[in-house]
Amino acid sequence: MFKEILITRDEREGRAAVLEDGVLSEFLIAREERQVGSIYKGRVANVLPGMNAAFVDLGLERNGFLCADDAAAHLGEEASASLKTANIKDMIKVDQEVIVQVVKEAVGTKGARITTFVTMPGRYLVLLPSANYVGVSRRVEDEKERERLRLIAEKSKPEGMGVIVRTSAVGRSDEELTREMKFLARSWNRVQKSARRRRAPAIVHQELALIDKIVRDILHSDVNRLVIDNAEEYAKVIERLEASAPKLVERVFLYNHNVPLFEFYGIDHEIEQALSRKVWLESGGYLIIDRTEALWAIDVNTGKYIGKTSSLADTILKTNLEAVREICRQLRLRDIGGIIIVDFIDMESASDRRRLLSAVVEELKKDRTRTHLVGMTELGLVQLTRKREGKDLDLVLREECPYCEGRGRILSPRTVALRIRREILRKAAGSREEAVFVEMHPRVGKEFLGQDAEELQALEQQVGRPVYVRVSEDLHQEQYDVLMGRRKDMARRIEKLNLGQKAEVYLEEGFGSDSRSATAVVNGNLVEALNLGDRVGDIVELRVSDITAAVPKAKLHR
């Protein structure tokens, strides 16, 4: 299997794609600092004996959720073993300071899931500061290699601490593993020193950025090529690999062609398909993938496939086996987590059902995320669980649709704004036209412009020409139009505002959650309605008070 990693990064987001034999199997995106894996010095906000859990102030938007099973590490190994079944109030108290690590990101109204059992992951090893234990990944199947790795780990681990040997450690020398063990121990010491110096709530260890995480967790000997389109990050990757895995340096390439990296490989089209409810199989069958509050449901259908034999059982088995490969790929690609129920096409043969389950087990071995096949129910439904850490692809790229009141999902304003920006950069790169005109929905316009239009100004500097923006409430949130042409022609498409001009408008949320102003649309221009943040949702009459600002300003007309 030919495996390659593609990384594209600019100042606003980083994206990575993992391809196996040219087929997209994983997609990672980072627009903000990652919480999962980060370590905090928190303060217990409240203890809830009825839930056997506590909420801890981490200095984030919402408090972290700490259940009793995850709260015993700071008590010591013997005490924690005896108190695991005790009530949370016997373990921690309100206002107590605790060192915790995020294991699941905040989603919706739920805060981050946290634990006091901290781990320090490395390329080959995972250090367990609060557990005196040595384990080897179950994916290392060779017994001699398992024993060799176990002996190295036991000899090199710090006194009183534990370690888990990762699959990537297979074939690594004693010296390499010992060197990483010392590095992880030093990292944990720095975390402890940082925790002693800082007052809660505070972050004491930030999980690696997207590219660092890829180099640590994905870029191993089974990867044939890593391609990155950012020269600065390329140099950093080379520097890290020269220190940790010099044999992989020759597999890293800098992409510097005119066509954007993801466009050249067709990744954006693949991502669009990954967000589709219906996924077609090569045979003509298809999957229907739906999420509910409690679980994901996947339905397998024969569709247009009628089989090439006279046996209905063979047709069903072939469709189901093809569906297994695609379902397991979709789990990785969408980063689906939690409970997954798959309704395969009914099979009467017990041997066919066993063959199906065996195929599921084999395909799940490709998944880096812990996934467990529970089994098949009496109704023929296959049950899976997949560890959920952060937001899945759907939650990252989409938001709840305001048009259908939550019955479906659409691309978020941020996602559409970034798409518009990428299209402008692509068109500008191959054009000599003097200016750019773009029309979009007002919610997208706020993201595209940025506070005081700093995002627009930065884009204009990058493309070296003016960008004229018009917003229209008649457009769907995902719709936009990008044109290029002569400057006077593009400027003519914008209706300029006059000082003192009056207009009756509907007030919407302003730039950022803390803004005291609202926003409104006046003749296709996004306008800041000064000091009207408490009137959002009202229809008022505004008077334009400032047309020199990057975003025109208006006041309530009395």
C-alpha positions as CSV (number, residue, x, y, z in Angstrom):
1,M,0.0,0.0,0.0
2,F,1.4,3.4,-1.0
3,K,0.7,5.8,1.8
4,E,1.3,9.6,1.7
5,I,0.5,12.6,3.8
6,L,-0.4,16.0,2.4
7,I,-0.2,19.1,4.6
8,T,-1.4,22.6,3.6
9,R,-1.1,25.5,6.0
10,D,-1.6,29.2,6.1
11,E,-1.9,31.7,8.9
12,R,-5.6,30.9,9.5
13,E,-5.9,27.1,9.4
14,G,-3.9,23.9,8.9
15,R,-5.2,20.9,7.0
16,A,-3.8,17.5,6.5
17,A,-4.9,14.5,4.4
18,V,-3.7,10.9,4.6
19,L,-4.0,9.0,1.3
20,E,-3.8,5.2,1.0
21,D,-3.2,4.1,-2.6
22,G,-4.5,7.5,-3.7
23,V,-7.7,7.3,-1.7
24,L,-8.4,9.8,1.1
25,S,-8.6,7.9,4.4
26,E,-8.0,10.6,7.1
27,F,-8.5,14.3,7.2
28,L,-7.3,16.6,10.0
29,I,-8.0,20.3,10.4
30,A,-6.8,22.8,13.0
31,R,-8.2,26.4,13.3
32,E,-7.5,26.9,17.0
33,E,-5.3,25.4,19.8
34,R,-6.1,21.8,20.4
35,Q,-7.5,21.0,23.9
36,V,-7.3,17.2,23.9
37,G,-3.9,16.2,25.5
38,S,-3.3,19.6,27.1
39,I,-2.7,19.7,30.8
40,Y,-4.2,22.2,33.1
41,K,-3.8,23.3,36.7
42,G,-7.5,23.6,37.6
43,R,-9.6,24.6,40.6
44,V,-12.6,22.5,41.7
45,A,-15.7,24.6,41.1
46,N,-18.3,22.3,42.5
47,V,-18.7,18.7,43.6
48,L,-21.8,16.8,42.7
49,P,-22.2,13.6,44.8
50,G,-25.4,12.7,43.1
51,M,-23.5,12.5,39.8
52,N,-20.4,11.1,41.4
53,A,-18.5,13.8,39.5
54,A,-17.1,17.3,39.8
55,F,-16.7,20.4,37.6
56,V,-13.2,21.9,37.5
57,D,-12.5,25.5,36.4
58,L,-9.7,25.3,33.7
59,G,-9.9,28.9,32.6
60,L,-11.9,27.9,29.5
61,E,-15.3,28.9,28.3
62,R,-16.9,25.9,30.2
63,N,-15.7,24.0,33.2
64,G,-14.2,20.5,32.7
65,F,-16.1,17.4,33.8
66,L,-14.3,15.1,36.1
67,C,-16.0,11.8,37.1
68,A,-15.0,9.8,40.1
69,D,-13.1,7.1,38.2
70,D,-10.8,9.8,36.8
71,A,-10.3,11.7,40.0
72,A,-8.2,9.4,42.1
73,A,-4.7,9.6,40.5
74,H,-3.6,12.5,42.8
75,L,-4.3,10.4,45.9
76,G,-1.4,7.9,45.1
77,E,-1.6,4.4,43.7
78,E,-2.7,2.5,46.8
79,A,-5.2,5.1,47.8
80,S,-6.6,5.5,44.4
81,A,-7.1,1.8,43.9
82,S,-9.2,1.6,47.1
83,L,-11.2,4.8,46.4
84,K,-12.2,4.2,42.8
85,T,-15.6,3.0,43.9
86,A,-16.0,5.7,46.6
87,N,-18.0,8.9,46.3
88,I,-16.4,11.9,44.6
89,K,-16.8,14.0,47.8
90,D,-14.3,11.7,49.5
91,M,-11.6,12.4,46.8
92,I,-11.7,16.1,46.2
93,K,-13.1,19.3,47.7
94,V,-14.4,22.6,46.4
95,D,-11.5,25.1,45.7
96,Q,-9.0,22.3,45.7
97,E,-6.3,22.6,43.0
98,V,-5.8,19.6,40.7
99,I,-3.6,18.7,37.8
100,V,-5.8,17.4,35.0
101,Q,-5.6,16.5,31.3
102,V,-8.3,16.9,28.7
103,V,-9.3,13.6,27.2
104,K,-12.4,14.8,25.2
105,E,-13.0,18.2,23.8
106,A,-16.0,20.3,24.7
107,V,-18.9,19.7,22.3
108,G,-22.1,21.7,22.2
109,T,-23.1,22.6,25.8
110,K,-20.9,19.9,27.3
111,G,-17.5,20.9,28.8
112,A,-14.3,19.1,28.2
113,R,-13.9,15.6,29.8
114,I,-10.8,15.6,32.0
115,T,-8.8,13.1,34.1
116,T,-6.2,13.2,36.8
117,F,-4.4,10.2,35.2
118,V,-2.1,12.3,33.1
119,T,-0.2,10.8,30.1
120,M,2.8,12.1,28.2
121,P,2.8,10.7,24.6
122,G,5.9,10.4,22.5
123,R,6.7,9.0,19.1
124,Y,7.4,5.4,20.5
125,L,6.3,5.5,24.1
126,V,3.6,7.0,26.4
127,L,4.8,7.9,29.9
128,L,2.3,7.4,32.7
129,P,3.4,9.6,35.7
130,S,0.7,8.4,38.0
131,A,0.7,4.6,37.3
132,N,3.5,2.1,38.0
133,Y,2.8,-0.1,35.0
134,V,4.4,-1.4,31.8
135,G,2.2,-2.3,28.8
136,V,2.8,-3.0,25.1
137,S,0.4,-2.2,22.3
138,R,-1.9,-5.1,21.5
139,R,-1.1,-4.4,17.8
140,V,2.4,-5.8,18.4
141,E,1.6,-9.4,17.7
142,D,5.1,-10.9,17.7
143,E,5.7,-12.4,21.2
144,K,9.5,-12.1,21.0
145,E,9.3,-8.4,20.0
146,R,6.7,-7.8,22.7
147,E,9.0,-9.2,25.3
148,R,12.0,-7.3,24.0
149,L,10.1,-4.0,24.2
150,R,8.7,-4.8,27.6
151,L,12.2,-5.4,29.0
152,I,13.5,-2.1,27.5
153,A,10.6,-0.2,29.0
154,E,11.0,-1.7,32.4
155,K,14.7,-1.0,32.5
156,S,14.4,2.6,31.3
157,K,11.2,3.9,32.9
158,P,11.5,6.4,35.9
159,E,11.0,4.9,39.3
160,G,7.3,4.8,40.3
161,M,6.0,5.7,36.9
162,G,4.5,3.6,34.1
163,V,4.9,3.4,30.4
164,I,3.0,2.1,27.3
165,V,5.0,1.0,24.3
166,R,3.4,2.1,21.1
167,T,3.2,0.1,17.9
168,S,5.7,2.4,16.2
169,A,8.4,1.2,18.6
170,V,8.6,-2.2,16.8
171,G,12.2,-2.6,15.5
172,R,13.5,0.4,17.4
173,S,16.8,0.1,19.3
174,D,17.3,0.2,23.0
175,E,19.1,3.5,22.6
176,E,16.3,5.2,20.7
177,L,13.6,4.1,23.2
178,T,15.7,5.0,26.2
179,R,16.4,8.5,24.7
180,E,12.7,9.1,24.2
181,M,12.0,7.9,27.8
182,K,14.4,10.5,29.2
183,F,12.9,13.2,27.0
184,L,9.3,12.4,28.2
185,A,10.5,12.3,31.9
186,R,12.1,15.8,31.4
187,S,8.9,17.0,29.8
188,W,6.9,15.8,32.8
189,N,9.3,17.5,35.2
190,R,8.7,20.8,33.3
191,V,5.0,20.3,33.6
192,Q,5.3,19.9,37.4
193,K,7.6,23.0,37.7
194,S,5.1,25.0,35.6
195,A,2.3,23.9,37.8
196,R,4.1,24.9,41.0
197,R,4.7,28.4,39.6
198,R,1.3,29.2,38.3
199,R,-2.0,29.9,40.0
200,A,-5.1,27.9,39.0
201,P,-6.7,28.0,36.6
202,A,-3.9,27.9,34.1
203,I,-2.6,25.7,31.3
204,V,0.7,24.0,32.1
205,H,1.3,22.0,29.0
206,Q,-0.1,22.6,25.5
207,E,-0.7,19.7,23.2
208,L,1.2,19.7,20.0
209,A,0.0,21.7,17.0
210,L,-1.3,19.8,13.9
211,I,1.9,19.3,12.1
212,D,3.9,18.3,15.2
213,K,1.2,15.8,16.0
214,I,1.3,14.3,12.5
215,V,5.1,13.9,12.7
216,R,4.8,12.2,16.1
217,D,1.7,10.0,15.5
218,I,1.4,9.3,11.8
219,L,4.7,9.8,10.0
220,H,6.3,6.4,10.5
221,S,8.1,3.9,8.3
222,D,4.8,2.8,6.6
223,V,4.5,6.3,5.1
224,N,6.1,6.6,1.7
225,R,5.9,10.4,1.3
226,L,5.0,13.5,3.2
227,V,4.3,16.6,1.0
228,I,3.9,20.1,2.6
229,D,3.3,23.4,0.9
230,N,4.7,25.7,3.6
231,A,8.4,26.4,3.4
232,E,8.7,27.4,7.0
233,E,6.9,24.4,8.4
234,Y,8.8,22.1,5.9
235,A,12.1,23.3,7.5
236,K,10.8,22.6,11.0
237,V,9.7,19.1,10.0
238,I,13.1,18.4,8.6
239,E,14.8,19.7,11.7
240,R,12.6,17.5,14.0
241,L,13.1,14.4,11.9
242,E,16.9,14.9,11.8
243,A,16.8,14.7,15.6
244,S,14.3,11.9,16.1
245,A,14.0,9.8,12.9
246,P,16.7,10.8,10.3
247,K,15.8,7.9,8.0
248,L,12.4,9.6,7.3
249,V,13.9,12.9,6.1
250,E,14.3,11.7,2.5
251,R,10.5,11.1,2.4
252,V,9.5,14.7,3.1
253,F,9.0,17.0,0.1
254,L,8.2,20.7,-0.3
255,Y,5.4,21.5,-2.8
256,N,5.8,24.8,-4.6
257,H,3.7,24.6,-7.7
258,N,1.1,27.2,-8.8
259,V,-1.9,24.9,-8.4
260,P,-2.8,24.6,-4.6
261,L,-1.8,21.3,-3.1
262,F,-5.2,20.1,-2.2
263,E,-6.7,21.2,-5.5
264,F,-3.9,19.2,-7.4
265,Y,-4.8,16.0,-5.5
266,G,-8.5,16.6,-5.6
267,I,-8.8,16.6,-1.8
268,D,-11.5,19.3,-1.6
269,H,-13.8,17.3,-3.7
270,E,-13.2,14.2,-1.5
271,I,-14.1,16.3,1.6
272,E,-17.3,17.4,0.0
273,Q,-18.2,13.7,-0.5
274,A,-17.2,12.9,3.0
275,L,-19.9,15.3,4.3
276,S,-22.6,13.6,2.1
277,R,-25.4,11.6,3.8
278,K,-25.3,9.1,0.9
279,V,-22.0,7.5,0.0
280,W,-21.9,5.4,-3.2
281,L,-20.0,2.1,-3.5
282,E,-18.1,1.1,-6.6
283,S,-20.5,-1.7,-7.3
284,G,-23.5,0.6,-7.4
285,G,-24.6,0.0,-3.8
286,Y,-24.6,2.8,-1.3
287,L,-24.4,3.8,2.4
288,I,-26.7,6.1,4.3
289,I,-24.9,7.7,7.2
290,D,-27.0,9.6,9.9
291,R,-26.1,10.9,13.3
292,T,-28.5,11.1,16.2
293,E,-28.0,12.5,19.7
294,A,-27.0,9.1,21.1
295,L,-25.3,7.3,18.2
296,W,-24.4,7.0,14.5
297,A,-26.5,4.9,12.2
298,I,-25.2,3.5,8.9
299,D,-27.5,1.6,6.5
300,V,-26.2,-0.5,3.6
301,N,-28.2,-0.9,0.4
302,T,-27.6,-2.8,-2.8
303,G,-28.8,0.2,-4.9
304,K,-28.1,-0.3,-8.6
305,Y,-26.0,-3.4,-8.0
306,I,-27.8,-6.5,-9.2
307,G,-25.0,-9.0,-9.1
308,K,-23.1,-10.9,-11.7
309,T,-24.2,-14.4,-10.5
310,S,-27.6,-16.0,-10.2
311,S,-27.2,-16.2,-6.4
312,L,-28.9,-13.5,-4.3
313,A,-26.7,-14.6,-1.3
314,D,-23.5,-13.9,-3.3
315,T,-24.8,-10.5,-4.4
316,I,-25.6,-9.5,-0.8
317,L,-22.3,-10.8,0.6
318,K,-20.3,-8.9,-2.1
319,T,-22.2,-5.7,-1.3
320,N,-21.7,-6.1,2.4
321,L,-18.0,-6.8,2.1
322,E,-17.5,-3.8,-0.1
323,A,-19.5,-1.7,2.4
324,V,-17.2,-2.9,5.3
325,R,-14.2,-1.3,3.6
326,E,-16.0,1.9,2.9
327,I,-17.6,2.1,6.4
328,C,-14.2,1.7,8.1
329,R,-12.7,4.4,5.8
330,Q,-15.6,6.7,6.6
331,L,-15.1,6.2,10.3
332,R,-11.5,7.4,10.0
333,L,-12.2,10.1,7.4
334,R,-15.1,11.7,9.4
335,D,-13.5,10.9,12.8
336,I,-16.8,9.4,13.9
337,G,-16.8,8.6,17.6
338,G,-19.1,7.0,20.2
339,I,-21.6,4.2,19.4
340,I,-22.0,3.1,15.8
341,I,-24.8,0.8,14.6
342,V,-24.5,-0.7,11.1
343,D,-27.5,-2.2,9.4
344,F,-25.9,-4.5,6.8
345,I,-28.1,-6.3,4.2
346,D,-29.6,-9.4,5.9
347,M,-27.7,-12.6,5.3
348,E,-29.2,-16.0,6.1
349,S,-25.9,-17.9,6.1
350,A,-24.1,-18.1,9.4
351,S,-20.8,-18.6,7.6
352,D,-21.4,-15.4,5.6
353,R,-22.1,-13.5,8.8
354,R,-18.9,-14.8,10.4
355,R,-17.0,-13.8,7.2
356,L,-18.5,-10.3,7.5
357,L,-17.5,-9.8,11.1
358,S,-13.9,-11.1,10.3
359,A,-13.7,-8.5,7.5
360,V,-14.8,-5.8,10.0
361,V,-12.0,-6.8,12.4
362,E,-9.4,-6.8,9.7
363,E,-10.4,-3.3,8.4
364,L,-10.5,-1.8,11.9
365,K,-6.8,-2.7,12.4
366,K,-6.0,0.2,10.0
367,D,-7.6,2.6,12.4
368,R,-5.2,4.5,14.8
369,T,-8.2,5.4,17.1
370,R,-9.3,2.6,19.5
371,T,-12.3,0.9,17.9
372,H,-14.1,-2.1,19.3
373,L,-16.4,-4.5,17.5
374,V,-19.1,-5.4,20.1
375,G,-20.8,-8.0,17.9
376,M,-24.0,-8.6,15.9
377,T,-27.5,-8.4,17.5
378,E,-30.3,-10.8,16.9
379,L,-31.7,-8.3,14.4
380,G,-28.5,-8.5,12.4
381,L,-27.2,-5.0,13.4
382,V,-23.4,-4.8,13.9
383,Q,-22.4,-2.8,16.9
384,L,-19.2,-0.8,17.1
385,T,-17.7,1.7,19.6
386,R,-15.0,4.2,18.6
387,K,-13.1,6.4,21.0
388,R,-14.2,10.0,20.8
389,E,-11.7,12.7,21.6
390,G,-12.5,15.8,19.7
391,K,-15.1,17.1,17.3
392,D,-15.8,15.0,14.2
393,L,-15.4,16.4,10.7
394,D,-19.1,17.3,10.5
395,L,-19.0,19.4,13.7
396,V,-15.7,21.2,12.6
397,L,-16.9,22.2,9.2
398,R,-20.6,22.7,9.7
399,E,-23.0,24.3,12.2
400,E,-26.7,23.8,12.9
401,C,-28.8,25.1,10.0
402,P,-30.9,28.2,10.9
403,Y,-33.0,27.6,7.9
404,C,-34.3,24.2,8.9
405,E,-34.2,24.8,12.7
406,G,-31.7,22.0,13.5
407,R,-33.1,19.3,11.3
408,G,-30.0,19.5,9.1
409,R,-26.5,21.1,8.9
410,I,-24.8,23.6,6.6
411,L,-21.3,25.0,6.3
412,S,-20.5,27.5,9.0
413,P,-19.8,31.2,8.1
414,R,-16.1,30.7,9.0
415,T,-15.8,27.7,6.6
416,V,-17.5,29.6,3.8
417,A,-15.3,32.7,4.4
418,L,-12.2,30.6,4.2
419,R,-13.4,29.0,1.0
420,I,-14.0,32.4,-0.5
421,R,-10.5,33.5,0.6
422,R,-8.9,30.4,-1.0
423,E,-10.8,31.0,-4.3
424,I,-9.7,34.6,-4.5
425,L,-6.1,33.6,-3.9
426,R,-6.4,30.9,-6.6
427,K,-8.0,33.2,-9.1
428,A,-5.6,36.1,-8.4
429,A,-2.6,33.9,-8.8
430,G,-3.4,33.3,-12.5
431,S,-4.9,36.7,-13.4
432,R,-3.7,40.2,-14.3
433,E,-7.0,41.8,-13.6
434,E,-6.9,45.0,-11.5
435,A,-9.5,44.2,-8.8
436,V,-11.7,41.5,-7.2
437,F,-15.5,41.7,-6.4
438,V,-17.1,39.2,-4.1
439,E,-20.7,38.9,-2.9
440,M,-21.8,36.7,0.0
441,H,-24.3,36.3,2.9
442,P,-24.0,38.9,5.7
443,R,-23.0,36.3,8.3
444,V,-20.2,35.1,6.0
445,G,-19.3,38.8,5.4
446,K,-18.6,39.4,9.1
447,E,-16.2,36.5,9.1
448,F,-14.6,37.5,5.8
449,L,-14.1,41.1,6.9
450,G,-13.0,40.5,10.4
451,Q,-13.0,43.0,13.2
452,D,-12.4,46.5,11.7
453,A,-11.9,44.7,8.4
454,E,-8.4,43.5,9.3
455,E,-9.0,40.2,7.5
456,L,-10.0,42.0,4.3
457,Q,-7.0,44.3,4.5
458,A,-4.6,41.4,5.0
459,L,-6.1,39.6,2.0
460,E,-5.8,42.8,-0.2
461,Q,-2.1,43.0,0.7
462,Q,-1.6,39.4,-0.2
463,V,-3.3,39.5,-3.6
464,G,-1.9,43.0,-4.3
465,R,-5.2,44.5,-5.5
466,P,-8.4,45.8,-4.0
467,V,-11.2,43.5,-3.0
468,Y,-14.8,44.9,-3.1
469,V,-17.3,43.2,-0.9
470,R,-21.1,43.3,-1.2
471,V,-23.4,41.3,1.2
472,S,-26.9,40.1,0.4
473,E,-29.5,38.6,2.7
474,D,-31.0,37.0,-0.4
475,L,-28.1,34.6,-0.7
476,H,-28.0,31.3,1.0
477,Q,-25.3,31.1,3.6
478,E,-23.2,28.8,1.5
479,Q,-23.6,30.8,-1.7
480,Y,-21.1,33.4,-2.9
481,D,-19.8,34.9,-6.2
482,V,-16.2,35.9,-7.0
483,L,-15.4,38.1,-10.0
484,M,-12.3,39.8,-11.3
485,G,-12.0,42.7,-13.7
486,R,-11.0,46.3,-14.2
487,R,-11.0,48.3,-11.0
488,K,-13.7,50.8,-12.0
489,D,-16.0,48.0,-13.2
490,M,-15.6,46.1,-9.9
491,A,-16.0,49.3,-7.8
492,R,-19.2,50.1,-9.8
493,R,-20.8,47.0,-8.3
494,I,-20.7,48.6,-4.8
495,E,-23.2,51.2,-3.8
496,K,-21.4,53.8,-1.7
497,L,-23.0,55.2,1.4
498,N,-23.4,58.9,2.2
499,L,-22.8,60.6,5.5
500,G,-26.2,61.1,7.2
501,Q,-28.0,58.5,5.0
502,K,-30.9,56.9,6.8
503,A,-32.2,53.3,6.5
504,E,-34.5,51.0,8.3
505,V,-32.6,47.8,9.1
506,Y,-32.7,44.5,11.0
507,L,-30.0,44.3,13.7
508,E,-27.8,41.2,13.9
509,E,-25.0,40.2,16.2
510,G,-21.9,42.2,16.0
511,F,-18.2,41.4,15.4
512,G,-17.4,38.9,18.2
513,S,-19.4,37.9,21.3
514,D,-18.1,40.8,23.4
515,S,-19.0,43.5,21.0
516,R,-21.3,46.3,22.3
517,S,-22.3,47.0,18.7
518,A,-24.7,45.2,16.3
519,T,-24.4,44.9,12.6
520,A,-26.8,45.7,9.8
521,V,-26.9,45.7,6.0
522,V,-27.4,49.0,4.2
523,N,-27.6,48.9,0.4
524,G,-25.3,45.8,0.3
525,N,-22.8,47.2,2.8
526,L,-22.1,45.6,6.1
527,V,-22.5,48.4,8.7
528,E,-21.5,48.6,12.4
529,A,-24.5,49.8,14.5
530,L,-22.8,51.6,17.4
531,N,-23.8,50.7,20.9
532,L,-26.9,48.7,19.8
533,G,-25.7,45.3,20.9
534,D,-28.6,45.0,23.3
535,R,-31.1,45.6,20.5
536,V,-30.1,42.6,18.3
537,G,-33.2,41.2,16.6
538,D,-35.0,44.6,16.5
539,I,-35.9,46.6,13.4
540,V,-34.6,50.2,13.8
541,E,-33.8,53.3,11.8
542,L,-30.1,54.0,11.5
543,R,-28.2,57.1,10.4
544,V,-24.8,56.6,8.8
545,S,-22.2,58.5,10.9
546,D,-18.8,57.5,9.6
547,I,-18.0,56.4,6.0
548,T,-14.2,56.7,6.4
549,A,-13.8,53.5,8.5
550,A,-13.1,50.2,6.8
551,V,-16.5,49.1,8.0
552,P,-18.9,52.0,7.9
553,K,-20.5,53.0,11.2
554,A,-24.1,54.1,12.0
555,K,-26.0,55.4,15.0
556,L,-29.7,55.1,16.0
557,H,-31.7,57.8,14.4
558,R,-33.8,59.5,17.0
